[in-house]
Amino acid sequence: MARVDVCPKNLTKVIEASKRLGCKKDKYGNNQYLCLPYVDKTSLFEFCYDGIIGFQKKGNCLQASNGHLALTSCAGFSSGCPETHFITSDFYKYPACQELNLDHHCYKFDPNCPPNNSIKTSKNSASIGVLVVYIGLAMTIAASFLLFLYYRQKRQRKQKQAEDQITTNAVDSQENIGCSLTEQHTRLADERTEHLELDEHVESRKLIETCEEKWTSLDMLKDATLEEMQKLLEDKALGTLKRAVLGITCGIETDTGKNDIYENVLDVLRIGTVISNNLKPSISEVKATCFFLTEVLQNDQYLLENIKRLDDDENYSDMLHEWKSAVALEESLLHSNAYLTQITEGTSKHVVDTLQNIISENEIVKFLKDLQSEAKMLIRESKIESNVELRVESAVQATKLVNLYCKIAILHSYVLWQVFCIKQRYGNDMSTTKGVFKMIDWSHKSSLDMLTCLTHPKVENAVFLSVFHISENESVEHILQIHEIEVPAVAGSLYNKEVYIQWSYSPDVTLQLKNLSYGIWGYTETPTEQCKFIFEPVEGREMDNIFYIRSARSGWTNSYIQMKRSGTCQTVKKKLDVGVKWKLVSLISGPENPNFIIISFDWPGRFLYLESPTGDIRGKRDLEKVKEKGLWKIRELEK
């Protein structure tokens, strides 16, 4: 990582910087050059990111941490915060996320960031420096002079009082007594004021010391956690854990509040995922990390009561039974979370050793198993059901169940980790602590199994994949982030690139727009200008890989491929017409040269299909035929 003063402001500068550093592309063709602020906001760094360039959630800025990536909320920025999900390599489109106030280590567009008064010319800075020196000297001289006058007057006053005492005998003794009483009252009042001021100072100092002790304790636990994990983890896993730990401590120290509780939950569960994936045999050695997390989970920012409740969600009105069960379990888990925050070092060992009993584990496990089974059954129905409308309906229902599953699974894992860390820190009975870890492990594996339909897409699940969109299923997006599962950002690899659309069944066949016609046919000869297309991302749907497909031929660049309800395809001039949006699903058959299913976004269940090499394309519903003649390869034109 190299420190820089400014980051590239446009794509041309990004490409120049990328070439200078020798950055490569990820397996989806995305440029791996990045220029980001460091997590402590002390400087900007440019580097070649060694990983997949995925999509990031709107309302966040990217930061760098030893070659890894971290997110920080920019929702409060005066302007410039990403308003849509964005691909990582588009960092330069959000310059507000690279504008730092280096004096105060904050973002300039953050209203809480003080003005940067140091941004002046060297001449002005020098003038100000000289002025400050002169003012300082003047104040020192003035203070010395005032002290001299004060002590001289005090000495003269004492001398005068002594002379008066010796030479004056005619003063009435009663007057002397009166004066004496007055002086005593004045002295007592002054002493009382001094005591009050001292008490206020002591209380203020105690408050400051308490805060300092709290942050010192958290910093010490953070350092102990990182030191512990340095011994137990490999580099990649350690990097993920470090980012999560730094995200947590940063959030608490800057008091990011409760607006996005899920960002806090995700950091905790990322740490849990790293432990689950790497430290099962040595779980008893995970001590400092549990101490750290028990402290963290005492903060209001980490209370589950601040999440959006299921009973406020109207998406499940047609799934009353599952929704009611989920609402009840959610309430139970929130109650358990609140109770666990009351556990301290003074809590009896018996209470700590039986904490696992406060979770309705059997009920939750049964619910999640039933939900997963029902979702998989509906996905199968979307494949075999003869009625197309019923296929799509089954797929939509499956989508809702998968999202509902992920919501409860996240809360369940969070509370289980809370119990595990408390027992690891305060408990005696290691057998029950290991029992809680087994519950965590089951939850982890079950979630990965539930996500298989997304992480390993197959033609058989094409109807489900045609209606499932990450951006519309927040809980699924969260659980993918927790498990560090990257959703391939197809939009990044195809953005503004001219491509050929080849028929996988016979790769020498390329789609083309016919001259003087609105049709799209297969073409068996050497590709021409009429065979060039551009996949234009639909704004705000980049994460879902939804595009317009338009001609790249000169003079035809406003011609888009459209599918009608009947399945026939044609070209139109308006991209806002129904049937012009398409979803690309990359199959796992070959990551370097994948096959794609091209699905009509507006007509779910219809897939782009070619019957013969010189025939016209159309929408097909028969998945067996699609599996044979409805798969495509997207080939970028050679420069």
N, C-alpha and C positions, 0 to 999 in steps of 0.2 A: 504494500500500500504506500502510495506517494502523496505527501502533503502538497496541496495546491492552494492558490489564493482565490481562484474563481473556477466554477464548473462551466462546461460548454452550455450555451444557451439555445443551440439549434442542432438539427440532425447533422448538418455539414461538419460542425465543430466536433460533434460526438464521433463521427466516422474518422476524422483526422486524429483525434486523441486515441481512438481504438487502434488505429494502424501504428501510431507511435509506440504504444505499449505492447503491441502484438497480441491483442485480445482475439479470442476465437469465438465461435458460435456454439450454442448448446445444440442438443440433438434435434431440436425443433427449428433450428435456423435463426435463433435470436442472438443478437450481438450481446456479448457478456461484459462489455465495458460499462462501468458504473462510476459515478462521481457523487459522493454523498457526504454529509456531515458525520463526524464521529459521534458516538452516543453521548459523550459528555459535552458536545457542542463547543469544543475548543478549536476545531479546525475542520477543513474540508480535505477529503482524500479521494484520489482516483485509483481504480484497481480493476483487474480482470476477475470477475466473479466466477468461481469454480463450482457451478451448479446450474440447475434448470432455471431459466428466466420465467418465473410464474406470474400470476396476477396478484395484485395487492388490493386490499379493501379501501373503498373511498373513505375520505375523512381522516387519512393518515399520511404522514411523511415517512420516507425511508431514511434509515440511518445505518452507518457501517460500524462493525465491531470486529476487529481482527479478521477481516475478509468475509465475515458473515453479515447477515442482514437483520435489522430490527425495525419495528414500527413504533411510531409515537403519534398520538392523536393531534390533529391540527384543527379540530372542529371549532376552536375559539379564535382562529386567525381572522384578522380584519378582511383579508382576501387571499386568494391564491391556493387555498386548500383543495385537493382533488375532490370533485363533486361526483365522479363516477369511478367504478373499479378501473384500475389501470395496470398495464403490463409494466414490469419492473424496468425494462429498458427505456421506457418513456419518461424517466425521471426528469429529464431536461425540460419537459413541458410544464413543470410545476416549480419555477424558480424560487417561489416563496419558501419552498422546502430546503433551499440551499443558501438562503440569505441569513447569515448569522451575525449577531452582535457579539463580537469576540471579547469585548470588555466584560460583559455580564453573562456570557455563555447561554444565550437564548436566541430564539428566532425573532427577527426584526418585525415580522407580521403578527407576532403574539402580543396582544394588548398589554399583557403583564410584563413585557420586556421593556426595561428603561431605555430612553433615547440614547443613541450612541454618540456622545458628545466628542469622542476622540476622532471622528472622521472630519479632519480639517487639514489644511495644508501645513507643511512642515514649518512654514514661516509663522503662521498663526500659533501653532503648537509651541514654537520656541518663545514667542512673545508672551504667551500665557504662562509659560514656565518661569520666565524672568519676573513677570508681574507677581506670581505666587511667592517667589523668593523674597521680593521687596516687601510685600504685604506681611510675610512671616517675620521679617526682621523688624519692621515697624511695630508689629504687635508685641514682639519680645521687648523692645525698648520701652514701649508705653507701659507694659506690665511691670517692668523693673522700676520705672519712675513712680508708678502708683504705689508699689510696695514700699519704696523709699519714703514717700510722703506719709503713708499710713504709720510706719514704725516711728518716724520723727514726731508726728502728732501724738502718738501713744506715749512716747517717752516724755514729751513736754507736759502732757496731761498728768502723768504720775508725779513729775517733779513739782508741778503746781499744787497738786493735792497734798504733797508732803509739806510744802511751805505753809499752806493754809492751816494744816493740822498743828503746826508748831506755833505760828504767830497769832492765831485767832482763838481767844478764850471767851469772847462775849456772846458766842452763839448759844442760843437756848438749848438745853439738853433735850427737851421734848421734841424740838424740831429735828435734833439729831436722830432721835428714836424714829420719828416719822419718816425722815429720809432713809433711815436704815431699812424700815419696813417696805418702803416703796422699792428700794433696790432689790430686796429679797424677792418681792412679788415678780419684778421684772426678770430676775435671774431664774426663778422657778418656771416662768412662762417660756423663757428661752430654752431651758433644759427640756421642758415638755415637748416643744416643737422639734428640738434635735432628736429626741427619742422617737417621735412619730415618723420623722424622715428616715431615721435609721431602721425602724420596723418595716417601712415600705420598701426600703432598699434590700433588706434581708429577704422579704417575701418575693420580691422581683428576682433576686439572685437565686432563690430556691427554685422558682419556676424555670429559669434559664437552665439551671443545673439538671433539673428533671428532664427537660427536653434534650439537653446534651447527652445525658446518660442513656435516654431512650435510643437516640440515633447512634451513639457509640456502641450500644448493645447490638443494634441491628447490623451495623457495619462489621462488628466483630463476628457475628453469626454468618454474615455474607462471606467474609474472608475465610472463615472456617469451612463453610460449605464448598467453596471453590477449591480450597486446599484438599479437602476430603475427596472430591470428585476428580481432581487432577490425578490422584493415585489409582482411582477405580475405573476411569473411562478412557476410551480411545479419543483421538482428536476430533472426529466429526461429531460424535455424541456430546463431547465436552463443549464444543462450540454452541450446540443447540441449548444445552443447559445454561451456559454462561449468558447467552442472550436473554433467556427467561429470567434468570436471577437479577440481571441488571435492569430488565424491564420492571420487575417488582420493586426493587429498591428505589429506582428513579420515580416510579409512580407514587410511592409512599412519601418520599422526601419532598416532592413537589406538590403533594396533595392533589392528585388529578381528579379526586371526587368519585361520585358513584354513577356518573352519567352512562358509562359503558362498562357495566360490571363484567360483561363477558370477556372483555380484553384482559381483565385481572384473573378471571377464572381460567382462561386459556393458558396464561403464563404458568400458573400453578400446575395445571394438568400436563403441560409440556414437560415440566420437570418430572412428573410422575411417569410419563411415557418413556422418557430416557431411562429411568430406573427400571421400569418393567421390561424394557427391551434388552437391557444390558447387565442388570445386576441381580437377577434371580438367585444365583448360587451364593452371592455375598450380601444378601439383603440385610442381614443382622449387622453389617458394618456401616450401614447408612444411618449415622447418628447425627452428625452436625447438620445435615440437610433437614432432618426432621425437627431439630431444635429451631432452625431458621423458619421453616414453614409454620410451626405452631405459633411463633411470634407474629408472622405475617397475617395469619388467618384470624388474629384477634382484632384486626383493623376493620372499621366500618366499610371501607372500600371493597372488602372481600366477603361481605355478608350477602347470602343468596336472596335475602328478602328484597333486595333492590332490583332483581331481574324482572323482565316483563313476564307476567303470569299467563298461563295457558287459558285461564277462564276469561281473559281479555281477547283471546284469539277466536275469530269467527270462521276460520278456515275449516274447522272440524265439525260444523253443524250437521253434516250428513254422516258422521261417524260417532254418534252419540255415546255408545257403549265404551268404545276405546278412549274417547275424549274424557268422559267422566272418570274413568279409572286413572287416566294419566293426571288429571287435575288433583285427585285425592293423593296420589303418590308424590306429586310435586309438593303439595302442602306438607306432607309427612317429612320429606327430605329437607324442606326449608326450616321446619321446626327442629329437626335433628341438628342442622347446621347452627342455628341460634343457641341451642343448648350446649353444644360442644365449645362454643366460645367462652363459656363460663368455667371450663375446666382449667385449673391452675395447679401449681406445685403443691398447694395445700389440700387438694382434693384427695379423698381416701383412696388407697391402692385398690381396694375392692371395686369401687365405682369405676376406676380407670380400666381395670382388668375385664370388666363386663360391658364396656361401652359399645361393643359390637351389637349388643342386644337392643339398642335404641333404634336400629335400622330395621325396617320390615324387609329383611333380605329375601326371604322365600317368596314373598308377595311380589317384590320388584323383579326378581329373576324370572318368575313365572310370566309376569306381564311382558317382559322384554322377549322372552322365548316365543310367546304366543304372537306378539306383534311381528317378529321376524318371520315366523312361519306363515302368517297371513299375507305379509308383503310378498314373500317369495311365491306363494300360491297365485296371487294376483298377477305377478310378472309372468308366470307360466301361462295363465289364462290369456294374457294379452298376446301370447304367441300362438295359441291353439284355437282360440275362439273364432268361429266362422264369421260371426257378425262383426263388421269393422267398428261400428259405434261402440259395441260392448267391449271390444279389444281396447279401444282408447279409454273408455270409462274405467276398465280394470287397471290400466296403466296409471291413470290419474289418482285412483284410490291408493295404489301401491306407493306412489310418490308421497302422498300425505302420511302414510304409515311409516315410511322410512324417515321422514323428517321428525315425526312424533317420537319414534324410537330414539333418534339421536338426541333429542331434547332431554328425555328422561335418563338416557345413558350418561350424558355429561354431568347432570346433577348427582346421579348415583356414584359415579367415579370420584367426583369432587368430595362428597361427604365421606366416602370410604378412605380416601387419602388423608382427610382430616382426622379420622379415627386412628388410622395407622400411625400417623406422626405423633399424636398425643400418647398412644400406648408405647411407642418406641422411646419416647422421652420420659414419661412418668410411670409407666407400668412395670409390673414384676413378672407377669405370666407371658413368657415369650411364645408359648404354644398358641395362645389366642391371637397374639400379634401376627404370627405367621399365618394363622387362619384368615385374618383380615386381608393379608396380602394375596392369599389364594382367591378371595372374592374379587380383588382388584384385577388379578390376572384373568379370571373368567370374563369380567366385564370388558377388558382390553381385547381379548380374542373374539368375543361375541360381536363387538363393534366392527372389527376388521372383517368378520364374516358378512355382516350386514352390508358393508360397503363394497363387497366384491362385485356386485352388479354395476358399480360405477368405475371401480379401479381396473376391472378386467372386462371391458365391454365386448359383447358378442352379438352376432347378427340375430341370434335367437331372442335377444332382449331389445331388439331395435324399436319396437313400439313404445316400450317403457322409456328408452333413451330419447325418443322423439318428444316426449312431454316433460321429462325431468330436466330442470334447469337450475344450476347451482345458485344463481343470483336470487332465485325465488324460494330457496330452501335454506334459511339462515343456519339452522341447527346442523344440517349436513355440512355446510361450509365450515362451521366451527370445529366439528369433529375431524374433518380432513386436515385442518390446521393443527389441531392437537397432535395428530399422528404424523405430522410432517409429510403428508401425502400431497404431492404436486399434481394439480390438474393440468394436463398439457395445454399450453397457451397457443393454440393453432393460429389465432389471430396475429400474433407477433411474427410467426414465420412466414405468413402470407401477405402481410400488410404492404399494400402498394406495389406488389410484385406481379409481373406478367407470368402466367402459367399456362400449361396445357393440361386438360382434363382427359386422362387416359383410361380406357376400359380395362379393368384388371383381367377380365376373361380373355381378352386378346389385346395386349399392351400396344400393338402397332395401330390400334384404332383410337383416334382422337376426336373429341367433340368439335364441331364447327358450326358457325352461323352461316346459313346458305345465302348467297348473293341474291338480291331482289326478292327475298322471302323472309317471313317471320319465323321460320322453323329452325330446329337444332337437330343435326344428324350426326351419325358416325362418319368418320373420314379415314380411309385406309392408306392414303398416299402421304408424301412428306408434308408435315404440318405447314400451313400458310398463315397469313395475317388473320384470316377468318377463324383460326383455331386458338387465338390468344384471348385469355380471359383474365380478369382481376377479381379476387374475392375481397369485397369491400365490407369491413366490419360494420355491423349495426351499432350505432352509438349506445353505450350503456349495457350492451349485451356481449361484450368481448369475452368475458369469462365463460359464457355459454356457447362460444364458437358459432355464433349466428351471423350470417353474411347476406349481402346482395351479390349475385354473380353477374358481372357486366362485361361487355366486350371491351377488349383492349385495342381493337383495330382503330386506326386513325379515321375519324369521321363517324364512328359507331359508338363512341364512348358513353353515350347516354342510352344505350340499348341493354336492357336487363332481361334475364331469363325468368319467366313466370310459369307456374303450374296452376292450371284451373282445377276447380273442384272435381271435374271428370277425370283428371289425370293427364290430359293433353298439355303439352308445353309449347310456349311461343315466346317471342320477344316483345317487350313493351318499352315505352319511353319514360314511364313514370315509376320510380322505385317505391312510391307510397301505395301502389296498387296491392290488393290482396293477392297472395300467392307468390310474391317476389322475394320473400325472405327464405333463407335456407339454413339448416343446421348441419354442421359437419361433425361426424363421430369417427374418431380414429380408433381402429381395431388393433388389438395387441399382437397380431400375427407377425409383424415385423417393425419394431420401433424405428429403425433407420429408414425404411421405405414402406410405411404403413398403407394398408388399404383403408379407404374411407367409405362410409355410408353417407349419401347426400339426401337429407330428409326435408320435405316441405314443412316449414315452420307453421304455416297457416292451415295445412291439411295433415295433421298428425296421422301417422300410419301409412302415408304414401311416400315411396322411396324412388329416387331417380333410377331408371332401368332402361337398358338397351337390348332389344330382342335379337337384332342381327347387326353385323358390322356397318352396313350402310342404311340401316333403318333410322327412324326418328325416336328421340327419347320420350319417355312418358313416366307417369307415376304408377308404381306397382305396389300392391298390398300383399301379394303372396310371398312370404318370407323365404320359402324354399327356392323360388325363382330368383329372388333378390340375392340370396346367398351365392347363386351361380353366376348371374349376369347383371347384378346391381351393385357391384363393388367397383371402386374407382381409385386411381392413383393421381396425385397432384404433383406435376413435375415443373419445377421452376425453369424458366428459359435461361439458357447459358448466355453469359454476356460476351 
